[in-house]
Amino acid sequence: MKIEGTLEEHFEQLGNDHFSSSEETPLREDAFVLNDEDKIDRIKDNVREIMLTLGLDLEDDSLKGTPNRVAKMFVNEIFGGLHPDRKPKSSTFKNKYKYGEMLVEKNITLYSTCEHHLLPIVGKAHVAYISNGTVVGLSKMNRIVDYYAKRPQVQERLNIQVVRELQQVLGTEDVACVIDAKHLCVNSRGIRDIDSSTVTAEYGGKFKEEAVRREFLDYLNLDTNF
């Protein structure tokens, strides 16, 4: 019992310390054996059990539909990015106009979920790349951020996954991503610091050079309140 208590405290502390174990989202080998409808049915039953355990009256008109709503939200929306079939198709094009400077897509709205407490992460992502002859549609950058955000996440991992995906799509290492986000696991529980946000970054290729990185960060400071 003492060992189990010590391990429980250890894992609790890892979660509070924003610990991440892998660059890849931890998934079991049988993650996609069940189809979405079966997952919704199973999650619905579990949510119902949680609510009953908390003492809630599920015969109340306001609560009786909650288990099903939560289950559908988990599978189809906030954790929809777990399924590889939902990965956005990223069509690329030749850089025929020979644009040789960095391209920055800033202020991408980001909604994700902390994998330690399953509470929201809300913020902005800023993504940039330097073409080596290939370009990608602007909206695809937003869609890639959204896809990897729609899963239980750690912010550092989200940075890495966005950058790795765009590096593969574009065939270049010259990709960067900065994320500034509020974590409700910090803002609404624990220390309950409502003003703090978390900033993380991942730089690849030329963005590791100080001058290029500084140019990217300067773009983020431009006033774009049109």
PLY file of the C-alpha trace (Angstrom):
ply
format ascii 1.0
element vertex 226
property float x
property float y
property float z
element edge 225
property int vertex1
property int vertex2
end_header
0.00 0.00 0.00
2.86 2.33 0.82
4.51 1.66 -2.54
1.19 2.22 -4.38
0.69 5.49 -2.51
4.20 6.64 -3.39
3.68 5.80 -7.08
0.36 7.63 -7.11
2.01 10.73 -5.65
4.81 10.39 -8.23
2.43 10.26 -11.20
0.34 13.10 -9.77
3.47 15.26 -9.52
4.49 14.42 -13.10
1.13 15.73 -14.29
1.38 18.90 -12.25
4.89 19.47 -13.59
3.68 19.34 -17.23
5.68 16.20 -17.97
5.72 14.64 -21.44
7.03 11.15 -22.14
7.20 11.16 -25.96
7.17 13.26 -29.13
4.36 11.01 -30.35
0.93 10.91 -28.77
0.85 7.74 -26.63
-1.58 5.37 -28.35
-2.22 1.66 -27.85
-1.85 -0.69 -30.81
-5.60 -1.40 -30.71
-6.56 2.30 -30.60
-8.74 2.07 -33.73
-10.24 -1.41 -33.41
-13.52 0.11 -32.24
-15.39 2.33 -34.68
-16.58 5.79 -33.65
-20.12 4.65 -32.79
-18.84 1.90 -30.49
-16.48 4.35 -28.80
-19.32 6.80 -28.23
-21.47 4.07 -26.65
-18.68 2.97 -24.34
-17.67 6.51 -23.32
-21.34 7.42 -22.76
-21.68 4.60 -20.22
-18.51 5.65 -18.42
-19.49 9.33 -18.28
-22.86 8.29 -16.89
-21.13 6.27 -14.18
-18.90 9.21 -13.24
-21.88 11.53 -12.96
-23.83 9.01 -10.86
-20.82 8.54 -8.60
-20.71 12.29 -8.07
-24.30 12.13 -6.93
-25.95 13.83 -9.90
-29.56 13.08 -10.81
-29.51 11.91 -14.41
-33.30 11.92 -14.55
-33.18 15.73 -14.51
-34.00 17.17 -17.95
-30.81 19.26 -17.96
-28.52 16.29 -17.23
-30.07 13.24 -18.89
-28.48 13.97 -22.28
-25.05 14.90 -20.91
-23.35 11.46 -21.12
-24.20 11.15 -24.82
-23.22 14.77 -25.57
-19.87 14.34 -23.83
-19.17 11.06 -25.61
-19.89 12.52 -29.06
-17.80 15.61 -28.24
-14.83 13.46 -27.20
-14.87 11.26 -30.31
-15.98 13.70 -33.01
-14.59 17.02 -31.78
-12.05 17.68 -29.07
-10.22 14.34 -29.52
-10.98 13.94 -33.23
-7.30 14.49 -34.08
-6.37 11.10 -32.64
-7.65 9.29 -35.75
-5.18 9.29 -38.68
-8.06 9.29 -41.18
-8.82 12.86 -40.09
-5.35 14.16 -40.93
-5.76 17.04 -43.42
-4.64 16.39 -46.97
-1.87 18.89 -47.66
-1.56 19.63 -51.37
1.69 21.32 -52.31
2.60 23.47 -55.30
5.76 24.56 -57.04
7.01 27.97 -55.92
6.69 29.36 -59.47
6.82 33.00 -58.34
10.24 32.34 -56.72
9.27 33.81 -53.35
12.44 33.31 -51.30
11.61 34.85 -47.91
9.90 33.24 -44.97
6.14 32.90 -44.92
4.44 33.39 -41.56
0.91 32.36 -40.63
0.33 34.03 -37.27
-2.43 34.10 -34.67
-3.84 30.68 -35.54
-6.55 30.07 -32.95
-5.76 26.95 -30.95
-8.03 24.80 -28.81
-6.54 21.70 -27.25
-6.83 19.59 -24.11
-4.23 19.00 -21.40
-3.57 15.27 -21.20
-2.88 15.41 -17.46
-6.24 16.76 -16.28
-8.34 16.81 -19.49
-8.89 20.54 -19.15
-8.78 23.04 -22.05
-5.68 24.67 -23.53
-6.61 27.88 -25.38
-4.22 30.14 -27.26
-2.52 31.10 -30.50
-0.05 29.31 -32.73
2.37 31.07 -35.09
3.86 28.98 -37.90
6.52 29.86 -40.47
8.53 28.20 -43.21
11.07 29.09 -45.89
10.33 27.44 -49.22
12.95 25.32 -50.96
10.82 25.16 -54.09
7.53 23.94 -52.64
4.66 25.86 -51.05
1.49 24.76 -49.26
-1.95 26.40 -49.12
-2.28 28.83 -46.22
-5.35 27.19 -44.73
-3.51 23.86 -44.56
-1.21 25.34 -41.91
-4.25 26.18 -39.79
-5.69 22.71 -40.40
-2.47 20.97 -39.36
-2.40 22.94 -36.10
-6.07 22.10 -35.50
-5.55 18.38 -36.25
-2.71 17.91 -33.77
-4.42 20.12 -31.19
-7.54 17.93 -31.21
-6.11 15.26 -28.93
-4.93 15.02 -25.32
-1.77 17.10 -25.54
1.31 18.57 -23.95
2.12 21.94 -25.48
5.75 21.12 -26.18
4.71 17.99 -28.08
2.15 19.98 -30.08
4.92 22.34 -31.25
7.05 19.41 -32.36
4.23 17.58 -34.13
3.20 20.67 -36.13
6.78 21.34 -37.21
7.51 17.69 -38.11
4.34 17.45 -40.19
5.09 20.62 -42.16
8.71 19.57 -42.67
7.47 16.33 -44.22
4.82 18.06 -46.34
7.16 20.76 -47.63
10.32 18.68 -47.89
12.38 21.20 -45.91
13.77 21.49 -42.39
13.15 25.25 -42.41
9.94 25.31 -40.35
9.14 26.99 -37.03
6.22 27.09 -34.62
5.63 29.25 -31.54
2.61 28.67 -29.29
1.30 30.98 -26.56
-1.56 29.40 -24.62
-3.45 29.38 -21.36
-3.83 26.04 -19.57
-6.96 25.74 -17.47
-5.22 23.08 -15.38
-3.11 26.01 -14.13
-5.70 28.79 -14.43
-8.75 27.08 -12.89
-7.28 24.49 -10.47
-4.10 23.90 -8.50
-2.30 27.23 -8.27
-5.31 28.93 -9.98
-3.19 31.63 -11.63
-5.60 33.17 -14.14
-3.06 35.56 -15.73
-0.21 33.22 -16.67
0.24 31.67 -20.11
2.75 29.19 -21.49
5.02 29.95 -24.46
6.81 27.15 -26.30
8.72 26.98 -29.57
10.19 24.51 -32.01
12.73 25.66 -34.61
14.03 23.65 -37.53
16.74 24.24 -40.12
17.53 27.90 -40.78
15.28 28.97 -37.90
17.95 27.73 -35.50
20.09 30.64 -36.74
19.71 33.67 -34.46
19.10 36.21 -37.24
16.39 34.13 -38.94
14.74 33.32 -35.65
14.77 37.01 -34.69
13.15 37.97 -38.02
10.37 35.45 -37.36
9.76 36.73 -33.84
9.73 40.33 -35.10
6.94 39.42 -37.54
4.90 38.18 -34.57
5.09 41.64 -33.01
3.58 43.37 -36.06
0.22 44.99 -35.38
-2.37 43.03 -37.33
-5.56 44.50 -35.86
-7.10 45.29 -39.23
0 1
1 2
2 3
3 4
4 5
5 6
6 7
7 8
8 9
9 10
10 11
11 12
12 13
13 14
14 15
15 16
16 17
17 18
18 19
19 20
20 21
21 22
22 23
23 24
24 25
25 26
26 27
27 28
28 29
29 30
30 31
31 32
32 33
33 34
34 35
35 36
36 37
37 38
38 39
39 40
40 41
41 42
42 43
43 44
44 45
45 46
46 47
47 48
48 49
49 50
50 51
51 52
52 53
53 54
54 55
55 56
56 57
57 58
58 59
59 60
60 61
61 62
62 63
63 64
64 65
65 66
66 67
67 68
68 69
69 70
70 71
71 72
72 73
73 74
74 75
75 76
76 77
77 78
78 79
79 80
80 81
81 82
82 83
83 84
84 85
85 86
86 87
87 88
88 89
89 90
90 91
91 92
92 93
93 94
94 95
95 96
96 97
97 98
98 99
99 100
100 101
101 102
102 103
103 104
104 105
105 106
106 107
107 108
108 109
109 110
110 111
111 112
112 113
113 114
114 115
115 116
116 117
117 118
118 119
119 120
120 121
121 122
122 123
123 124
124 125
125 126
126 127
127 128
128 129
129 130
130 131
131 132
132 133
133 134
134 135
135 136
136 137
137 138
138 139
139 140
140 141
141 142
142 143
143 144
144 145
145 146
146 147
147 148
148 149
149 150
150 151
151 152
152 153
153 154
154 155
155 156
156 157
157 158
158 159
159 160
160 161
161 162
162 163
163 164
164 165
165 166
166 167
167 168
168 169
169 170
170 171
171 172
172 173
173 174
174 175
175 176
176 177
177 178
178 179
179 180
180 181
181 182
182 183
183 184
184 185
185 186
186 187
187 188
188 189
189 190
190 191
191 192
192 193
193 194
194 195
195 196
196 197
197 198
198 199
199 200
200 201
201 202
202 203
203 204
204 205
205 206
206 207
207 208
208 209
209 210
210 211
211 212
212 213
213 214
214 215
215 216
216 217
217 218
218 219
219 220
220 221
221 222
222 223
223 224
224 225
